[in-house]
Amino acid sequence: MSDDTGTETEEMSAEEKAMMDEWETMAGDEDGDGESVVDADAVPDFDGEGEDEGEEGGTRILNQEEIDSLLGFDDDAAGGGETSGVMALINSAMVNYERLPMLDIVFDRLVRLMSTSLRNLTTDNVEVSLDQVSTVRFGDYMNSIPLPAMLSVFKAEEWDNNGLLVTDSALIYSIVDVLLGGRKGTPSIRVEGRPYTTIESKLVEKMVQVTLGDLSSAFDPLSPVSFNLDRMETNPRFATISQSGNACVLARLRVDMGDRGGRVEVLIPYATLEPIRELLLQMFMGEKFGRDSIWESHLTEELYKTDIQLQAILGEITLPLGEMLNWKIGTQVMLTTNTEEDLEMRCGHFPMFRGPVGQRQGNIAVRIENYIPPEKGSDE
C-alpha cells in the first residue's frame, strides 16, 4: 500500500510541475508582447506608429488624465472650478427641480411694481427688467457673488423661512449718487478697496425695504406674505441661510437709471416656497378645479326662478294590484285622513311642508305652517 501511494504522489507532483511550467511560459509570452498586460505605472505612448495602429484598428486606450477628465475627478476642477464630465451631469440632474410656472408671473409683477416704486424713491427715470429666473445650488451661488456687494437677509413671516437679496456694487454707488443729488447723465464714481460707510448702508437699506415691499405685493394674489429685512451683510459667509447643496430659485433683475444702474438678485430657497408649492404649480392666476364663484351666483339666481310642482297628499292607502285593476268610474276609495289633520306637501318624492286644509275663494287650499327638513342620505 505504501508503494502505491508514493507512486501516485510522485505522478501528481510531476503533473503540477508541468502545469506550472506551462503557465509561466504563457505569462512570459504575454509580458513579452505587451498587449494583454498593462503596467499601471507605465502609461502607453501613443506617439508614432502605436497611435497609427490604434486608429486603424478602431480602438484606443485612454490614459489616466483622460479618464479623470471624463469622470470629472480632475484635480484642477476640484480646486473650486466648474466640474465636467460625468460629475457635471450628476450635479445638473440633482439641481433640475420641478418648474414653477406661477413664479414667472410673480416676478413679472415685481418688475412692474419696482419700476414705479424706485421712480418715486429716486425721482428719476428708472427702468427695471427681468433677465432670467433659474435654479441654482445655494453654495454655488454664494461662491459666484462678485464682491464687494451688499447681501440683505430677509424673512418670510408667514412661511417661517428666509431669503436673500443681493445688490451689486454698481447699483449701490448709483443709488447713493442719485439720492445725494448727483448730476444726471454722469456715471457714478466707484471707490474700491474700502467697506461701505454708514450713509451708503442706510441708503441701500431704504431701497431694499422698498424692494421687499414690492416683493410682498407681488406674492399677495397667491398668498399674503410679509418680507421683513433681518440684517445686511457684506461677507457671504455671514449671510448663510441654507445648506450649500439645497436648491434655490434665483431671479436676476437689471435696474437702469440713465447712464447709471446695476443688478439686484433675489434668491429664495425651495424650502421657503414649500408652503405655497401647490399654488406655484398653477398654469395661470386663480386656477381652480370645480369652483367658479361667478357661475355659482348665476346658477343660484336662475334656480330661484325655476317653476316646480308641489303635491298635497290627501291620504295614502295600500291595495293589491288586482283590486286596483277592477276600479271603474264611480268607484269610491275610502281614505283614513281626517279633515282636522295636517296635509303633507311633496316636491317629487321629497316631503317639503305640512299645513291644515281649507278653502280659498271656492278652491281647496293648504296653508303652509311647518317645514320638513330633508332626511340624511335622502339625496343619494
MOSULJO-V558141 format. One record per residue. RES is the residue in three letters. OMEGA is omega in whole degrees, -180 to 180 (none if undefined). NEAR is the number of other C-alpha atoms within 12 Angstrom. Layout:
res-><RES | RES>
omega-><OMEGA | OMEGA>
near-><NEAR | NEAR>
This chain:
res-><MET | SER | ASP | ASP | THR | GLY | THR | GLU | THR | GLU | GLU | MET | SER | ALA | GLU | GLU | LYS | ALA | MET | MET | ASP | GLU | TRP | GLU | THR | MET | ALA | GLY | ASP | GLU | ASP | GLY | ASP | GLY | GLU | SER | VAL | VAL | ASP | ALA | ASP | ALA | VAL | PRO | ASP | PHE | ASP | GLY | GLU | GLY | GLU | ASP | GLU | GLY | GLU | GLU | GLY | GLY | THR | ARG | ILE | LEU | ASN | GLN | GLU | GLU | ILE | ASP | SER | LEU | LEU | GLY | PHE | ASP | ASP | ASP | ALA | ALA | GLY | GLY | GLY | GLU | THR | SER | GLY | VAL | MET | ALA | LEU | ILE | ASN | SER | ALA | MET | VAL | ASN | TYR | GLU | ARG | LEU | PRO | MET | LEU | ASP | ILE | VAL | PHE | ASP | ARG | LEU | VAL | ARG | LEU | MET | SER | THR | SER | LEU | ARG | ASN | LEU | THR | THR | ASP | ASN | VAL | GLU | VAL | SER | LEU | ASP | GLN | VAL | SER | THR | VAL | ARG | PHE | GLY | ASP | TYR | MET | ASN | SER | ILE | PRO | LEU | PRO | ALA | MET | LEU | SER | VAL | PHE | LYS | ALA | GLU | GLU | TRP | ASP | ASN | ASN | GLY | LEU | LEU | VAL | THR | ASP | SER | ALA | LEU | ILE | TYR | SER | ILE | VAL | ASP | VAL | LEU | LEU | GLY | GLY | ARG | LYS | GLY | THR | PRO | SER | ILE | ARG | VAL | GLU | GLY | ARG | PRO | TYR | THR | THR | ILE | GLU | SER | LYS | LEU | VAL | GLU | LYS | MET | VAL | GLN | VAL | THR | LEU | GLY | ASP | LEU | SER | SER | ALA | PHE | ASP | PRO | LEU | SER | PRO | VAL | SER | PHE | ASN | LEU | ASP | ARG | MET | GLU | THR | ASN | PRO | ARG | PHE | ALA | THR | ILE | SER | GLN | SER | GLY | ASN | ALA | CYS | VAL | LEU | ALA | ARG | LEU | ARG | VAL | ASP | MET | GLY | ASP | ARG | GLY | GLY | ARG | VAL | GLU | VAL | LEU | ILE | PRO | TYR | ALA | THR | LEU | GLU | PRO | ILE | ARG | GLU | LEU | LEU | LEU | GLN | MET | PHE | MET | GLY | GLU | LYS | PHE | GLY | ARG | ASP | SER | ILE | TRP | GLU | SER | HIS | LEU | THR | GLU | GLU | LEU | TYR | LYS | THR | ASP | ILE | GLN | LEU | GLN | ALA | ILE | LEU | GLY | GLU | ILE | THR | LEU | PRO | LEU | GLY | GLU | MET | LEU | ASN | TRP | LYS | ILE | GLY | THR | GLN | VAL | MET | LEU | THR | THR | ASN | THR | GLU | GLU | ASP | LEU | GLU | MET | ARG | CYS | GLY | HIS | PHE | PRO | MET | PHE | ARG | GLY | PRO | VAL | GLY | GLN | ARG | GLN | GLY | ASN | ILE | ALA | VAL | ARG | ILE | GLU | ASN | TYR | ILE | PRO | PRO | GLU | LYS | GLY | SER | ASP | GLU>
omega-><-177 | 179 | 179 | -179 | 179 | 179 | 179 | -179 | 178 | 178 | 179 | -180 | 178 | 178 | 180 | 179 | 179 | 179 | 179 | 178 | 179 | 179 | 180 | 179 | 179 | 180 | 179 | 178 | -179 | 178 | -179 | -180 | -179 | -178 | -175 | -176 | -180 | 178 | -177 | -178 | -177 | 179 | -179 | 179 | -176 | 179 | 174 | -173 | -178 | -180 | 180 | 179 | 179 | -179 | 180 | -179 | 178 | 180 | 180 | -179 | -180 | 174 | -173 | 180 | 179 | 177 | 179 | 179 | 179 | -178 | -179 | 180 | -179 | -179 | 180 | 180 | -179 | -179 | 178 | 178 | -179 | 178 | -178 | 176 | -176 | 180 | 177 | 177 | 180 | -179 | 179 | 179 | -180 | -179 | -175 | 180 | -177 | 180 | 178 | -173 | -175 | 179 | 178 | 179 | 180 | -178 | 172 | 176 | 177 | 180 | -180 | 180 | -180 | 179 | 179 | -176 | -180 | 173 | 178 | -179 | -174 | -175 | 180 | 179 | -176 | 176 | 179 | 180 | 179 | -179 | -179 | 173 | -174 | 178 | -178 | 170 | -176 | -179 | 179 | -179 | -179 | 178 | -177 | -179 | 177 | -180 | 4 | 179 | 178 | -178 | -178 | 178 | 179 | -178 | 173 | -171 | -177 | -179 | 176 | 177 | -171 | 174 | -175 | 176 | -174 | 177 | -176 | -174 | -178 | -179 | 180 | -180 | 177 | 179 | 179 | -179 | -178 | -176 | 179 | 172 | 178 | -178 | 177 | 178 | 178 | 180 | -180 | -179 | 179 | 175 | -176 | 174 | 176 | 177 | 179 | -180 | 180 | 180 | 179 | 179 | -179 | 179 | 177 | 178 | 177 | 178 | 179 | 178 | 178 | -180 | 179 | 175 | 177 | 178 | 176 | 179 | 180 | 179 | -175 | 178 | 178 | -177 | 179 | -179 | 179 | 176 | -178 | 180 | 180 | 180 | 178 | -177 | 173 | 178 | -178 | -179 | -180 | -179 | -180 | -179 | -177 | 175 | -175 | -179 | -178 | 180 | -178 | 173 | -178 | 176 | -180 | -179 | 178 | -180 | -179 | 176 | -175 | 178 | -179 | 179 | -180 | -175 | 171 | -180 | -180 | -179 | -179 | 178 | 177 | 177 | 177 | -178 | -176 | -180 | -179 | -177 | 180 | 179 | -180 | 178 | 180 | 179 | 178 | -175 | 177 | -180 | 180 | -179 | 176 | -179 | 178 | -175 | 180 | 179 | 178 | 179 | 179 | 180 | 179 | 179 | -179 | 178 | 178 | -179 | -176 | 177 | 177 | -180 | 175 | 180 | 176 | -176 | 179 | 179 | -180 | 174 | 179 | -178 | 172 | -179 | 180 | 179 | -179 | 178 | 178 | 178 | 177 | 177 | -179 | 178 | 180 | 178 | -177 | 177 | -177 | -177 | 176 | -179 | -180 | -178 | 176 | 178 | 179 | 178 | -175 | 171 | -171 | 178 | -175 | 176 | -175 | -173 | 172 | 178 | 180 | 180 | 179 | -180 | 178 | -179 | 177 | 179 | 176 | -175 | 176 | 179 | -178 | 179 | -176 | 176 | 179 | 180 | -180 | 178 | 180 | -179 | -179 | -179 | -180 | none>
near-><7 | 8 | 9 | 10 | 11 | 12 | 13 | 14 | 14 | 14 | 14 | 14 | 14 | 14 | 14 | 14 | 14 | 14 | 14 | 14 | 14 | 14 | 14 | 14 | 14 | 16 | 17 | 16 | 15 | 15 | 15 | 13 | 12 | 16 | 16 | 13 | 17 | 17 | 12 | 9 | 8 | 11 | 17 | 21 | 16 | 17 | 12 | 11 | 11 | 18 | 18 | 15 | 15 | 19 | 15 | 11 | 11 | 10 | 13 | 17 | 21 | 17 | 19 | 17 | 16 | 18 | 16 | 21 | 23 | 20 | 20 | 24 | 23 | 24 | 17 | 15 | 19 | 16 | 10 | 13 | 16 | 22 | 25 | 24 | 20 | 18 | 21 | 22 | 17 | 15 | 22 | 21 | 16 | 17 | 25 | 19 | 19 | 19 | 21 | 28 | 21 | 29 | 37 | 29 | 28 | 31 | 37 | 28 | 27 | 34 | 33 | 26 | 28 | 37 | 30 | 23 | 29 | 35 | 24 | 16 | 25 | 30 | 18 | 29 | 23 | 31 | 27 | 31 | 28 | 29 | 20 | 21 | 27 | 30 | 31 | 31 | 30 | 32 | 25 | 26 | 32 | 33 | 20 | 18 | 27 | 20 | 23 | 26 | 35 | 40 | 39 | 40 | 35 | 38 | 29 | 31 | 19 | 21 | 25 | 18 | 26 | 32 | 40 | 43 | 46 | 46 | 40 | 31 | 35 | 33 | 38 | 39 | 35 | 40 | 44 | 34 | 30 | 36 | 29 | 18 | 15 | 21 | 19 | 20 | 17 | 16 | 23 | 28 | 21 | 21 | 16 | 13 | 9 | 12 | 19 | 26 | 16 | 12 | 18 | 26 | 27 | 20 | 27 | 40 | 31 | 25 | 36 | 39 | 29 | 28 | 41 | 37 | 27 | 30 | 41 | 31 | 27 | 30 | 32 | 23 | 22 | 27 | 25 | 19 | 27 | 27 | 35 | 31 | 29 | 24 | 26 | 30 | 28 | 29 | 23 | 29 | 17 | 17 | 32 | 29 | 33 | 28 | 19 | 21 | 22 | 28 | 33 | 38 | 36 | 32 | 34 | 30 | 33 | 28 | 37 | 30 | 35 | 21 | 24 | 32 | 35 | 30 | 34 | 40 | 38 | 39 | 44 | 39 | 39 | 35 | 24 | 29 | 32 | 22 | 22 | 24 | 22 | 21 | 26 | 29 | 24 | 22 | 17 | 18 | 22 | 20 | 17 | 14 | 8 | 8 | 11 | 13 | 13 | 10 | 12 | 13 | 13 | 13 | 14 | 13 | 12 | 12 | 12 | 11 | 10 | 10 | 9 | 11 | 13 | 20 | 21 | 28 | 27 | 27 | 19 | 14 | 13 | 12 | 14 | 10 | 9 | 8 | 12 | 14 | 11 | 13 | 14 | 10 | 8 | 7 | 11 | 10 | 18 | 13 | 14 | 13 | 18 | 13 | 17 | 13 | 17 | 24 | 32 | 30 | 30 | 24 | 18 | 13 | 16 | 23 | 22 | 25 | 25 | 25 | 25 | 25 | 25 | 18 | 12 | 10 | 7 | 7 | 9 | 15 | 19 | 27 | 20 | 21 | 16 | 17 | 16 | 18 | 13 | 16 | 11 | 8 | 7 | 10 | 8 | 6>
